[in-house]
Amino acid sequence: MRSTPDNPRANREQRIPEVARIESLAWRKGLVRSMVVACAATLLIGQSGVVRALPPTSEENTMHMTQEWDKTFHKSEKVDHQKVTFKNRYGITLAADLYLPKNRAAQWLAALAVSGPFGAVKEQSSGLYAQTMAERGYVTLAFDPSFTGESGGEPRNVASPDINTEDFSAAVDFLGLQPSVDRNRIGIIGICGFGGMGLSAAAVDKRIKAVVTTSMYDMSRTMARGMNDALTKEQRSRMLEQMSQQRWTDAESGSPVAGPRNLPETLATDSDPVTREFFDYYRTPRGFHKRSVNSNGAWTATGPMSFMNFPLMTYIDEISPRPILLIAGEHAHSRYFSEDAYKAAAQPKELVIIPGANHVDLYDRMDRIPFDRISEFFGKTLQGGASQIVGGASAR
């Protein structure tokens, strides 16, 4: 096929020789088998033949949020719940669930912003954490990150280390404006890949007074180096070359192509243990949700580019003197992220390893998630106790 100015497809195929494309396909298949990354295989580069299922537009997401209870967990009778929206500093409207203790009376309470796992929605794990902590006396906010779930942002199913870090700070903005919240006592909980985002947010946003992570992933490290830092320099370079070329395709078509599904629709008999672990949550009634990228879709093919050049943990030591609690399962394939974050962080810091637990157990297994320990941590670190609201004004 001859290259001409009027034939961009021919130009593109000339830029990527057939041999290189065949090698790329083989390499990607190997990557699927060996590197199921945080809460789905986000390192994969989409093939041009993948059909892109178009998610709802941001207008549909932000203006027509579902009002029925469609969570993967039961509704608590101990809390009040409402759907809310707020904007981050990029002007993206975020959708969230606000949970408040029913017995709050006229008090200023400590508050928690909760998000994750990476590729999940607020109707899954983050909502469970938020509701449970509201039962324990906190005002809590579980939010969908930008470009996902019911939140706004175009194109859909995009992740960004900068914008997703900002999403946590925007959640703090919202909580600090609530009449029942003491804005000097706001903490965050980051689950899976949003553990890393939460630590990144706390490093720059001094309003965040304490951080808890569970089953933490450092998404920037995973995408830049692979699981267990196994990605070679040559593989990294090849990935970046593929994504760079993919941008030409996206620019020519006017929209980004999706990568392969985060998780398969059905589980193969020879699936690796990590894929089985994620599948058991996201693709079964246990945790499936139609708006979750991990349950029902794929990230854009060029998604990893910014993460590969944006190390989230660079300034983790600057969270000090604000405290950090890192929680990981004894058998979690991601355990080393929490252990390494603990080493890099300054005091005060704690690392708790949950006996017998794997990575996904800490998404929803109430007998494994150490809510008593989390409550104890925030009870000490967000000290002050519930104070009376006088005349509706806040002594902030």
RADAVEN-V383101 format. One record per run of one state. SS is the DSSP state (H for helix, E for strand, - for the rest). FROM is the first residue (numbers start at 1). TO is the last residue. If there is no record, write none. Layout:
((SS | FROM | TO) (SS | FROM | TO))
//
This chain:
((- | 1 | 7) (H | 8 | 15) (- | 16 | 17) (H | 18 | 34) (- | 35 | 57) (H | 58 | 63) (- | 64 | 78) (E | 79 | 87) (- | 88 | 92) (E | 93 | 101) (- | 102 | 106) (E | 107 | 115) (- | 116 | 124) (H | 125 | 135) (- | 136 | 138) (E | 139 | 143) (- | 144 | 160) (H | 161 | 176) (- | 177 | 180) (E | 181 | 191) (- | 192 | 192) (H | 193 | 204) (- | 205 | 207) (E | 208 | 214) (- | 215 | 218) (H | 219 | 225) (- | 226 | 226) (H | 227 | 229) (- | 230 | 232) (H | 233 | 253) (- | 254 | 257) (E | 258 | 258) (- | 259 | 272) (H | 273 | 282) (- | 283 | 292) (H | 293 | 296) (- | 297 | 299) (E | 300 | 300) (- | 301 | 303) (H | 304 | 307) (- | 308 | 315) (H | 316 | 319) (- | 320 | 322) (E | 323 | 329) (- | 330 | 334) (H | 335 | 344) (- | 345 | 348) (E | 349 | 354) (- | 355 | 360) (H | 361 | 364) (- | 365 | 370) (H | 371 | 381) (- | 382 | 386) (E | 387 | 388) (- | 389 | 389) (E | 390 | 390) (- | 391 | 392) (E | 393 | 393) (- | 394 | 396))
//
